[in-house]
């Protein structure tokens, strides 16, 4: 899988940078088009957050701890008005951590959504660089399980005390910059974008919750994080005066 992704990435870069015959790149004298629409895959987004405040309690009770890093995959889109670009994307993650000594398992499934306002500070024929700022939220489902000595199926269902499911919602302001390989002088283009950003939480910490319990005391988490995100997709550009897209 990793080899296939790498080959796809290298093929895309070679096509974007050198494949004039394939993409029909315009001459350097062509003007930049002032409107654009992009669709892209997030493949992947690597996030590293602060340690969770519930890790100590997890380890004390024989569970694995929540890792700081995670890989998430998703999709997104953006609309560009001259140098200003609005983008939105969402990415899912799935992590399974086991502790063979205690026979326990931790399953984390985060979903992160970002709504960004980008500004193209520098642009060349096939590259753009600029900062962005936006809103980011993460909803995390966490399931921790232990080995059970109960060998009776009906008894286990009647007293399911080996698994706990909790969830947490965190959000904040996200700020960073992006570097993109794309053509803004042509109607159709491929896109390869690299983003670096940091999320500043709105709250000092929010409680963990559960749909299956009404517990009242819980450590607080806010999960500030740094991320590096790779995006690959396709885009369409046009001039405002084009009849079929004039209203956009």
ABEGO torsion letter per residue (X at the ends): XAAAAAAAAAAAAAAAAABAAAAGBBBAABBBBABBBBBBBBOBBBBBBBBBAAAAAAAAAGBBBBBABBBBBBBBBBBBBEABBBBBBBBBBBBBBBBAAAGBBBBBBBBBBBBBBBBBABBBAABBBBBBBBBBBBBBBBBBBBBBABABAAAAAABBAABBBBBBBBBEBBBBBBBBBBBAABABBBBBBBBBBBBBBABAEBBBBBAABABABBBBBAGBBBBBBBBBBBBBBBBAABAAAAAX
